[in-house]
């Protein structure tokens, strides 16, 4: 009995120590398996989760903003901006709306606005880097009707009508007098143009070049053309006005024209804007009066953007 009691004392002491250790240990940490893209991060129960969204990568829409002006201000392609925010044509945005200015980490660069519907398995998807064309309604004027029979079989003046064959029905022939196309209103003065990027470009003003484009310099993203206050500012090519306002710092009274899916042109420091957003304009049409808003002299600040990036306008405008 005594021997058994001595052997049992160490066992009893060990059990007592184990129970004391368990009573003093706090709750086990909770692992958040959703954080860190698959890498488990210890998180105490009840601790709030931290957002991984980077700051400064969004824009809250203000009155006067358009999707094009926001893209222009931030140097991105309007199609990318629309895709990142799942906005489809006609690219309507709302005051107070939060727009992200960069691609989501999990998304590709492909511009799908809105997300494409399912297609047949036999159709191969476009490459991820291809740009989805933007289709807009185009007003097509139907060609005048021409009576082919009149142009090919109508008898000339003084010619005899051929004898009618018995049993053959002869349809009356109508002769259509030629029409003259109406003259265009306010035709701009003739000036040379050059076609680059499927756009026919011409100079937007007649003054002297006083400021040059400098690549990667955010203060010299276009050219400056001198003149005097009130001189006409003309559209450099056919297009649609996608911004007309003064909400972009450093540009004063600004007009932005969209020429096709890839090219925009911008006209800044105007004294007066003469076209509204949504207006269709023709090359050479007067769109503004030259001024000096937010500039040191009367001049036109002119930019061309290709896929959202500034390019040297002198590479597109005709040589003088």
C-alpha positions as CSV (number, residue, x, y, z in Angstrom):
1,X,0.0,0.0,0.0
2,X,2.8,2.4,0.8
3,X,4.6,1.6,-2.4
4,X,1.5,2.2,-4.5
5,X,0.9,5.5,-2.7
6,X,4.5,6.7,-3.5
7,X,4.2,5.8,-7.2
8,X,0.9,7.6,-7.5
9,X,2.1,11.0,-6.2
10,X,4.1,12.0,-9.4
11,X,1.1,11.2,-11.5
12,X,-1.2,13.3,-9.4
13,X,1.2,16.2,-9.4
14,X,1.5,16.1,-13.3
15,X,-2.3,16.0,-13.7
16,X,-2.6,19.0,-11.4
17,X,-0.1,21.0,-13.4
18,X,-1.8,20.3,-16.7
19,X,-5.2,21.4,-15.4
20,X,-3.7,24.7,-14.2
21,X,-2.1,25.4,-17.6
22,X,-5.3,24.8,-19.4
23,X,-7.2,27.2,-17.1
24,X,-4.7,30.1,-17.7
25,X,-4.7,29.9,-21.6
26,X,-6.8,32.5,-23.5
27,X,-9.1,31.8,-26.5
28,X,-7.4,30.5,-29.6
29,X,-6.9,33.0,-32.5
30,X,-9.4,32.9,-35.4
31,X,-7.9,32.7,-38.9
32,X,-9.4,34.7,-41.7
33,X,-8.8,32.6,-44.7
34,X,-10.3,35.2,-47.0
35,X,-7.6,37.7,-46.4
36,X,-4.4,37.9,-48.3
37,X,-5.5,36.0,-51.3
38,X,-5.3,32.5,-49.7
39,X,-2.6,33.3,-47.1
40,X,-4.1,32.8,-43.6
41,X,-3.8,35.9,-41.4
42,X,-4.4,35.6,-37.6
43,X,-7.4,37.6,-36.5
44,X,-8.9,37.7,-33.0
45,X,-12.6,37.0,-32.6
46,X,-14.6,40.2,-32.9
47,X,-11.8,42.2,-34.6
48,X,-13.1,44.2,-37.6
49,X,-11.8,43.3,-41.1
50,X,-9.6,45.8,-42.9
51,X,-10.4,46.9,-46.4
52,X,-7.8,46.2,-49.0
53,X,-9.1,48.9,-51.4
54,X,-6.4,51.4,-52.3
55,X,-7.1,55.0,-51.6
56,X,-7.1,57.7,-54.2
57,X,-8.1,55.4,-57.0
58,X,-11.7,56.6,-57.4
59,X,-13.6,59.8,-58.4
60,X,-16.9,61.0,-57.1
61,X,-19.0,62.5,-59.9
62,X,-19.7,66.2,-59.6
63,X,-22.1,68.4,-61.4
64,X,-20.9,69.1,-64.9
65,X,-18.8,66.0,-65.2
66,X,-19.1,63.6,-68.1
67,X,-17.4,60.2,-68.4
68,X,-15.3,61.7,-71.2
69,X,-14.1,64.6,-69.1
70,X,-13.2,62.3,-66.1
71,X,-11.3,60.0,-68.4
72,X,-9.6,63.1,-70.1
73,X,-8.6,64.6,-66.7
74,X,-7.1,61.3,-65.5
75,X,-5.4,60.3,-68.8
76,X,-7.3,57.1,-69.3
77,X,-9.3,55.8,-72.2
78,X,-13.1,56.5,-71.8
79,X,-13.8,52.9,-72.9
80,X,-11.6,51.5,-70.1
81,X,-13.2,53.8,-67.5
82,X,-16.7,52.6,-68.7
83,X,-15.6,49.0,-68.5
84,X,-14.1,49.3,-65.0
85,X,-17.4,50.7,-63.8
86,X,-19.7,48.5,-65.9
87,X,-21.3,51.5,-67.7
88,X,-22.6,51.0,-71.2
89,X,-23.4,53.5,-73.9
90,X,-24.5,56.3,-73.9
91,X,-22.2,56.4,-70.7
92,X,-24.7,58.1,-68.4
93,X,-23.3,59.0,-65.0
94,X,-24.9,60.6,-61.9
95,X,-23.8,63.2,-59.4
96,X,-22.4,61.5,-56.3
97,X,-21.6,58.3,-58.1
98,X,-18.2,56.8,-57.2
99,X,-16.1,55.8,-60.2
100,X,-13.0,53.7,-60.0
101,X,-10.1,55.0,-62.0
102,X,-8.1,51.8,-62.5
103,X,-8.9,48.2,-63.4
104,X,-10.0,45.8,-60.7
105,X,-7.2,43.5,-59.7
106,X,-9.2,40.4,-60.8
107,X,-10.4,41.8,-64.1
108,X,-8.7,41.7,-67.5
109,X,-8.2,44.7,-69.8
110,X,-10.8,43.6,-72.2
111,X,-13.5,46.2,-72.6
112,X,-16.8,44.4,-72.1
113,X,-19.6,47.0,-71.4
114,X,-21.9,45.6,-70.2
115,X,-20.7,42.0,-69.6
116,X,-21.4,40.0,-72.8
117,X,-24.2,37.5,-72.9
118,X,-23.4,33.8,-73.5
119,X,-22.4,32.9,-77.1
120,X,-22.2,29.7,-79.0
121,X,-19.2,27.5,-78.1
122,X,-18.0,27.6,-81.7
123,X,-17.4,31.4,-81.5
124,X,-13.9,32.2,-80.4
125,X,-13.6,35.2,-77.9
126,X,-11.7,38.3,-79.0
127,X,-8.1,38.8,-77.7
128,X,-7.9,40.4,-74.3
129,X,-6.1,43.4,-75.6
130,X,-8.5,44.2,-78.4
131,X,-10.6,47.3,-78.1
132,X,-14.3,46.8,-78.5
133,X,-15.7,49.2,-81.0
134,X,-18.3,51.7,-79.8
135,X,-21.3,51.8,-82.1
136,X,-23.4,54.9,-82.2
137,X,-26.5,55.7,-84.2
138,X,-25.7,57.3,-87.6
139,X,-28.3,59.2,-89.6
140,X,-28.2,57.7,-93.1
141,X,-29.9,59.6,-95.9
142,X,-31.4,57.2,-98.4
143,X,-30.2,57.7,-102.0
144,X,-32.7,59.1,-104.5
145,X,-34.8,56.6,-106.3
146,X,-33.7,56.0,-109.9
147,X,-35.9,54.3,-112.5
148,X,-33.4,51.9,-114.1
149,X,-35.8,51.3,-117.0
150,X,-36.1,55.0,-117.6
151,X,-32.3,55.4,-117.8
152,X,-31.8,52.4,-120.1
153,X,-35.0,52.2,-122.3
154,X,-36.5,55.7,-122.2
155,X,-36.6,57.1,-125.8
156,X,-34.7,60.3,-126.5
157,X,-36.6,63.4,-127.6
158,X,-37.9,63.1,-131.2
159,X,-37.5,59.3,-131.3
160,X,-40.5,57.2,-132.2
161,X,-42.1,54.9,-129.7
162,X,-41.5,51.3,-130.6
163,X,-44.5,49.3,-131.8
164,X,-46.2,47.3,-129.2
165,X,-46.0,43.6,-129.5
166,X,-49.4,41.9,-129.3
167,X,-49.9,40.3,-125.9
168,X,-47.1,42.4,-124.2
169,X,-47.9,44.8,-121.5
170,X,-46.0,48.1,-121.6
171,X,-45.5,49.9,-118.3
172,X,-45.4,53.6,-118.4
173,X,-41.9,55.1,-118.2
174,X,-41.3,58.0,-115.8
175,X,-38.3,60.3,-116.4
176,X,-36.8,61.7,-113.2
177,X,-35.2,65.1,-113.6
178,X,-31.7,65.5,-112.1
179,X,-31.6,67.2,-108.7
180,X,-29.0,69.6,-107.4
181,X,-27.6,69.1,-103.9
182,X,-28.3,72.1,-101.6
183,X,-25.3,74.2,-100.7
184,X,-23.9,73.7,-97.2
185,X,-24.6,76.4,-94.8
186,X,-21.7,78.5,-93.4
187,X,-19.1,76.6,-95.5
188,X,-15.7,77.1,-93.9
189,X,-12.9,78.5,-95.9
190,X,-10.9,76.0,-97.9
191,X,-7.9,74.7,-96.2
192,X,-5.6,71.7,-96.6
193,X,-6.3,68.5,-94.5
194,X,-4.6,65.3,-93.9
195,X,-6.0,61.9,-93.0
196,X,-4.4,60.1,-90.1
197,X,-6.0,57.4,-88.0
198,X,-9.1,57.4,-90.3
199,X,-9.7,61.1,-89.3
200,X,-9.3,64.0,-91.7
201,X,-7.5,66.7,-89.7
202,X,-7.2,70.4,-90.2
203,X,-5.8,73.3,-88.2
204,X,-8.3,74.6,-85.5
205,X,-7.0,78.2,-85.7
206,X,-4.9,80.3,-88.1
207,X,-2.5,81.9,-85.6
208,X,1.2,81.2,-84.9
209,X,2.4,78.2,-83.0
210,X,3.7,79.5,-79.6
211,X,3.7,76.4,-77.5
212,X,4.9,72.9,-78.4
213,X,4.0,69.4,-77.2
214,X,6.4,67.7,-74.9
215,X,6.0,63.9,-74.3
216,X,5.4,62.9,-70.7
217,X,5.1,66.5,-69.5
218,X,1.7,67.0,-68.0
219,X,1.9,70.8,-68.4
220,X,2.6,70.6,-72.2
221,X,0.2,67.9,-73.5
222,X,-0.8,69.9,-76.6
223,X,0.1,72.9,-78.6
224,X,-0.7,76.6,-78.2
225,X,-1.8,78.7,-81.2
226,X,-1.7,82.5,-80.8
227,X,-4.4,85.0,-81.8
228,X,-6.5,87.7,-80.5
229,X,-9.6,87.6,-78.3
230,X,-12.7,86.6,-80.4
231,X,-10.8,84.9,-83.2
232,X,-12.7,81.8,-84.5
233,X,-11.8,78.4,-83.1
234,X,-12.8,75.6,-85.5
235,X,-13.4,71.9,-85.2
236,X,-10.2,70.0,-86.4
237,X,-12.4,67.2,-87.8
238,X,-15.9,65.9,-88.0
239,X,-17.2,64.6,-84.7
240,X,-19.5,64.9,-81.7
241,X,-19.1,67.3,-78.7
242,X,-18.7,65.1,-75.6
243,X,-17.8,67.9,-73.2
244,X,-18.5,71.7,-73.1
245,X,-17.7,73.4,-69.8
246,X,-15.2,74.8,-67.5
247,X,-14.8,72.1,-64.9
248,X,-11.3,70.9,-65.7
249,X,-8.6,73.0,-63.9
250,X,-6.1,74.6,-66.1
251,X,-8.2,74.5,-69.3
252,X,-10.6,77.3,-68.8
253,X,-13.6,77.2,-71.1
254,X,-13.0,73.8,-72.7
255,X,-14.6,71.8,-75.5
256,X,-13.8,68.1,-76.2
257,X,-14.9,66.5,-79.5
258,X,-15.0,62.7,-80.1
259,X,-14.0,61.9,-83.7
260,X,-14.1,58.1,-83.6
261,X,-13.6,55.2,-81.1
262,X,-9.9,56.1,-80.7
263,X,-9.5,59.9,-81.2
264,X,-10.6,62.9,-79.2
265,X,-9.6,66.6,-79.6
266,X,-9.7,69.3,-77.0
267,X,-9.9,73.1,-77.3
268,X,-9.1,75.2,-74.2
269,X,-8.8,78.8,-73.0
270,X,-11.8,79.9,-75.0
271,X,-13.6,83.2,-74.4
272,X,-16.9,81.8,-75.4
273,X,-18.2,78.2,-76.2
274,X,-20.6,78.0,-79.1
275,X,-21.5,74.3,-79.1
276,X,-23.3,72.2,-76.5
277,X,-22.7,68.6,-75.5
278,X,-24.1,66.1,-78.0
279,X,-23.8,68.5,-80.9
280,X,-22.6,67.1,-84.2
281,X,-19.9,69.3,-85.8
282,X,-18.1,69.4,-89.1
283,X,-14.5,70.0,-89.8
284,X,-13.9,73.7,-90.0
285,X,-17.1,74.6,-88.2
286,X,-16.7,77.5,-85.6
287,X,-17.1,76.0,-82.2
288,X,-15.7,78.8,-79.9
289,X,-14.1,82.2,-79.7
290,X,-10.5,82.4,-78.7
291,X,-9.7,83.9,-75.4
292,X,-7.3,83.7,-72.5
293,X,-9.3,82.0,-69.7
294,X,-6.7,80.7,-67.2
295,X,-3.9,81.5,-69.6
296,X,-1.4,84.4,-69.8
297,X,-2.3,85.4,-73.3
298,X,-5.0,85.1,-75.9
299,X,-4.4,81.7,-77.5
300,X,-5.9,78.3,-78.2
301,X,-4.7,75.3,-76.3
302,X,-5.2,72.3,-78.6
303,X,-4.8,68.6,-77.8
304,X,-5.3,65.3,-79.6
305,X,-5.8,62.2,-77.4
306,X,-5.4,58.7,-78.9
307,X,-7.0,56.0,-76.7
308,X,-6.9,58.4,-73.8
309,X,-3.2,59.3,-74.1
310,X,-1.9,62.7,-75.4
311,X,-0.1,62.7,-78.7
312,X,1.7,65.4,-80.6
313,X,-0.9,67.2,-82.7
314,X,1.8,68.2,-85.3
315,X,2.0,64.5,-86.2
316,X,-1.7,64.7,-87.4
317,X,-2.2,68.2,-88.6
318,X,-1.3,69.1,-92.2
319,X,2.0,70.9,-92.8
320,X,1.7,74.7,-93.2
